[in-house]
Every structure is written in structure tokens, then in C-alpha cells.
Amino acid sequence: MSVRVHNILTGELESSYLTSVFGAPERHPLVKKEELLPYGHRERKYNRDGTFEPGLMVPVPVWFIEGGDSRILIDTGLGDCEEIMQLQYRYGIDYLARKSKDQEILNGLAAKGLKPEDIDIVVLTHLHFDHIGNTELFRNARFIVQRSEIALLISPPKFATFYYREWSHKLTDISDRLMPIEGHLKISKQVELVRVGGHSPGQMAVFVGTAKGRVCIASDFLYNYTNLRHDWPIGPVWNMDEWISGLRFIKGEADIILPNHDFEFYQFYPDGVVG
């Protein structure tokens, strides 16, 4: 069986312009803001009664790698949306999280003929809340994460955006099956994990050999195609030097690059399958 990458949607998050792109590029004399707007962008609109219409909603996928030696899932997606919104509100963030019935991860897996217990390996590309929401479901899987991510979830400093100690159980509950690594790791003939950093200390990109070429699941190293087209960093950057060098590496190694939070993906791959 040929190796293919499946995008499985687990919900949507509201995202600001400055989350999508770093800095305030509209102030640059040679850059037009319109050039850097992500696909489908719109600003949040407030009504007189205090209600609002959400701004840009972005997809939160997981990625299933079919056809290799093991059944591999990349990240575990959004957990309970109400819990997420309440959690973020404690930290001064009021963005919307939502999912339809079809976007429940159990239903998304079932559409691929899978159950959580079928998954052999789960790669946690980093430990932000929208990547670890359903770890408890994968009872037979071995989990792989960069060692440098662990302390940031267990005891995050105040400035560490999107790490929430309240969700440290998402990691500690599967600690007996957790494999911390440092750096790069080839986990099968077709699949290689590369620590690229940039977005977070242990941010990983996943390279997959397919019949269509080498695919890079960029995770949050690249939020959207705007970041890729313009070589423009995402808003939340942990280490800018790593982001710049990581982008050069990814562009030099991959034939197909998949940003993580962009509905434009489905314009190129309507069925959500790559390879």
C-alpha cells in the first residue's frame, strides 16, 4: 500500500491577524497588509448589544499516516471546546472554539475506518492545548514528544503562550507510554521527525515519503500558506533564528509543505488526502 497523509478536522479556533503573521507588517513601506491576509480572513465584528460575530476561524486538524509499517497519528487535536474557552479566558484570551459532530475526533477517525485503539504511534509535535486535546483516547499508542516541551506544559512560565498547566494531565496520564526524544528521529522507513523549533522549543515537523514526493507536515511552524509564500513568520514565535533556519530546511527538503491552520488546504486537497 502506498503511503498517504490524511487530514482529519477536529474543530475550529478563532484566530487574529497578528496570530497569523508576526509583527505589524502593515507599517512596512514595502508591504501591503492585503498581501499577508490568510485565506478567508475577516475581523471580529461586535454588535451594539455586546454580542459578536467571530473573526477568522481556522481548522485544527490531526494527520493520519496510512500505509506505513505502523499506524501513525500526528497530534490529537481539540478537546472539549467549552473547557478550552473557559481555560483560555482565565489567561485573558476570549477566542472562540467550536466543532461540529463530524469534527469530533472519534467520528473523524471512524470516517477513515479507524478507532483510537488502532493507532500505534502518536507524535505530539508540541504541547500547546490544540495538539493534546484527546491524548486519553489512544490507549494502545506510544507517544513521542521532544523532551524540551515537557516542562513547559507541567510548569509553564507566565510568558509561555498556549501552555496550560491545567492540562498537564493530558501528558502525565499517558506517561507510562511516553517517549521523550531530543532532536531528530526516523520512526519508520517513510516517516522522519525533525525538531525545527521556532514556534516552540520542541516544535517538530514530520516528513513523510509518498508516491507524490516528500511531504512535510509542518504543524504550527507554519500556520498558513501566507507564511509559506512570503517567508513570513507566524505570530507566536519562540525563537526567530530557529524559525528562519527551519524554513530554509523545510523548503530544501520537502516537495509538498502542509501548513497546519489554513482552510486553503482544502482548495488544493478537497478530500483531505495527500500522496
N, C-alpha and C positions, 0 to 999 in steps of 0.2 A: 504494500500500500504506500502511495506517495504521501509525503509529509505536507500537511496543510495547517494553517493557522485560522482558528475560528474566533471571531469577536462575539462575545456574549454580553449583552447590555444588562446591567444590574441596577439602573436608576439614573437620575439626573441631578446635577447640582447647579445652583445659580452661581455665575462667575462674573467678576467685574473685568473691565478693560485692563486695569492695572494688575490683575492676576494673570491675564493672558500674555502681556508684554511688560518687560522690565522698564522702569523709569517713567519719564514723561516725554515720550518721543515727539509729541506734537509741538514741543518747544524747540525742536531742532529745525534750523532753517532749511535743511535739505530733505526733510521727511514730512510727508503728509499723513495725518492720522488715519485717513481713509485707507491707506495702503496697508496698514497694520491691523485693521479691524479683523477679528476672527470671523469665520463663517457664521452667518446668522446673527451677528451681533445686534443687540439692542440694549438700551439703558433701562434701568428700573424706572417705572412711572408711578408716581404717588398720586392718589386721589384726594379730594378735599376731606373725605370722611376718615382719612388715615389709613385706608387700605392701599394696596399697591399691586401693580402688575409686574411680575418678575422680569428681570433683565435677561441677559444671555443665559440660557440653560445649556449645559454641556453634558455629554454622555459620560457615564462611569462604567467602563467595561472590565470584564476579565477576558483572558485569552486562553483558549484550549488548543493544545498542540496535538494533532491527530496523526497517527501513522508511524510514530517512532517506537523505540524499544519500551518506553513507559508512557503511561497516560499522564500528561503534564498540564497543570493549570497555572497560569500566571496571575497572581493576586486573587483576592476573594471578594472584592467589590464592596458595595454599600451594604451596611446592616440596616437596622430599623431607622427609618427616616425621622420619626418623631424624636427618638432618642438622640439622633445626631443633631437635630436642630436645637434641642434643649441643651445638649452638651456644648455646642458652639456658642450659644447665647451667653453661657457663663464666662466665655472668653471674649465677649464683645463682638461676636460675629452673628449677623442675622440673616445669612443667605438661606435660601430655600433648598430643601432636599425632597425629592419625590420619586416615586416609582409606580408603574402600573403593575397589574397582576402578571402580565407577560414578562416584566422585568425582574420579578422575584427570581433569585438565582436558581432555586430548585426547578422552576419552570423553564428557565433558560437552558439549564443542563439537560432537562428531560427532552427538550426540542432537538437535542443532539444525540438522544438515545443514551444519556448518562445519568447516573446517580452520584451523589457525593462520595459514596464508598468505593466507587470505581476509580477514583483518582489516586495515582501512586505518588506523585510528587507535586507539591505546591511551592512555587517560587514567590516569595514576598519581595517585590522589587525594592520596597522601602516600607516604613511602618506608619505612614500617615493614615488617618482614620478611614479614608475611602478605598484603601487597599487591603484592609484587615477585617472588614466587617462581618465575615462569615467563616472565620477560621474553625469554629467549633463544629462545623458540619462535616469536615473532611477527616473522618475518624481513622482511616487506613493510610493516610498520606504522611509522607515525610516532608517537613517544611524546611526550606533553605532561605537564609537571610544573611545579610552582611552583619558581622559582629558589631560594627560601629553604630548600627541602628538601634541595638537593643537597649542600651542605657537611656537613649533619648525617649523611648516610649515608657520605660519603667519610671524614670525620674527626669522628666524634661525640664530644662531651664525655661524661664518665662518667655524668652525670646524665640523659642523653638516652635514656629508656626505649624499647626496641624498635628502635633503630637499631643495626645491627651492621656494623662496618667490614669484617668477613669477607665480607659480601655486597655490597660496593661494586661488584664486577664485574657484578652484576645491572644496574647503571646504566652503568658505563664500557664494557661490551661492546656497548651499543647507542647510544653517544654520537654516532655519525655520523647518527643518526635522531632525536636528542633535541631537543625544542623547549621550552626553559625560558621560562616566562611570569611576569609579575608582575601579580597582580590577576585581573580577570575576563576571560573570552574567550568569544565566541559562535563555536562551531566549525561550526554548520550552522543552517539555518532553525529546527530544532526543539530543538537542544541547546546549552545555555549552561553554562559552567564559572564557578563563583563561589568565590573564596577566602574562606572563613569563619573559618579559624584555629581557635583554641580547643584542640582536641586536639593539634595540632602547628602549627608556624609557617606551613606552607603547605597546611594541610588544605583540600581543595576539596569542595564539594557540586556535584552535577550535576543541572541542571534540564532536564527533557525534556517537550516538548509532545506530548500524546497525545489521543486521542478522549475519554478519561475525565477529562481535565484535566491540569494541570501537575504532573508527578511530580518529587519531589526524591529522588534517590539520595544519602542523607546521609553515606554512608561511615562512618567511625568518629567523626564528630561526634556521632552518636547510636549507641551500641552496641545499645540495645534499646528496646522500646515503653515500658518503665518510665521511662526517661529522658524520653521524649516526653510521656507522660501527666502526669507530676508536675513537669515542667520541672526535672528534677534532673540535674546534670552527671554525665558518666561519670567513672570513677576517674582515668584518666590525663589530666590537663588541663594544657596548656602555658600557656594564658592565659585566666583566668577571665572577664575583661571581654569578650574576644572571644567566648567561649562564650555568654555571656548575650545579647550583641547579635546574635550569629549565629543563635541560636534564635529570637529575635523576627523576624529577617529571613526565615528559612525558613518559619516559621508564617504569616507575612504573604504569602508569595509562592507557596506550594505548596498544591495541592488534595489531594495524596497524598504522604505522607512515609514513606520506607522506611529504617528503621534497618538497620545492617549485620550485627550478630551476634546474631540472635534467631530461634529456631525458631518463634516465634509467627507470623512472617511467613507460614509455610505453612498456618496456620489460616485466614488471610484469602485467600491465593492458592495453593491446593493444587497447581496446575500450574506455579507459579513465574513466571507471566506477568502483567504489569501493563499496562493500557492497551487 
